[in-house]
Structures are given as C-alpha cells and as structure tokens.
Amino acid sequence: DGLRQIGNGFSLQALNGQGDQVHQFLQVFSMTLSTAKTDLQGIPLVGPRPHYWSENESTWVAIPTTCDQSNNLLTATLDHLTEFAIFDTPGSQVFLPMTTR
C-alpha cells in the first residue's frame, strides 16, 4: 500500500503475578516511541505511525497516533500487546527536467 517500514519491528510482552503472558488489557495505555535515531536515507516523512500485526487479518493495522515532529516522538494508545512496526508513506519528490538554451 505504498508503506515504508522505518527501523526494525519489535514486540512487547507483559507478565501477570503468576508469570503468565498478558496480551489484552482492561484499560488503555500509551506507548511512546522515538524516531530520532532512525536512518531515513534522505526520504522525508509524511506521517509515521506504529502498526500492529493482526494475525486474524494477516496484515499490519495502523494504530491511532499523535506525532511530535519537533521531538521525533510518536505516542499511540493501545489495549493489547503484540508485534509492532513503524510505517510511513514516503513523501513525494518532484524532479524537474533540465533545460538549456
């Protein structure tokens, strides 16, 4: 869909008091990610956004996110943990023809 992955994918895990993994939460929580040290190879960002992997749909699903571009921070609101990755649509570049007289 024209998406470009930024950096590496990652997963987060939480354990309950008995040491069992917890994937779903009763209340939402915020996850803040930094893109400051990401090598973008000169490609401008349009709207980076974390996505989670949906096993049911076999696709990456965008997470509602606020973007603080001045501090390179993304804050997403979630209620579950799984595999995550940050994707963006590369910004457009315009190439003008070279003309000579």
C-alpha positions, 0 to 999 in steps of 0.5 A: 500500500505504498508503506515504508517500514522505518527501523526494525519491528519489535514486540512487547510482552507483559507478565501477570503475578503468576508469570503468565503472558498478558496480551489484552488489557482492561484499560488503555495505555500509551506507548511512546516511541522515538524516531530520532535515531532512525536512518531515513536515507534522505526520504522525508516523512509524511506521517509515521505511525506504529502498526500492529500485526493482526494475525486474524487479518494477516496484515499490519493495522495502523494504530491511532497516533499523535506525532511530535515532529519537533521531538521525533516522538510518536505516542499511540494508545493501545489495549493489547500487546503484540508485534509492532512496526513503524510505517510511513508513506514516503513523501513525494519528490518532484524532479524537474527536467533540465533545460538549456538554451 
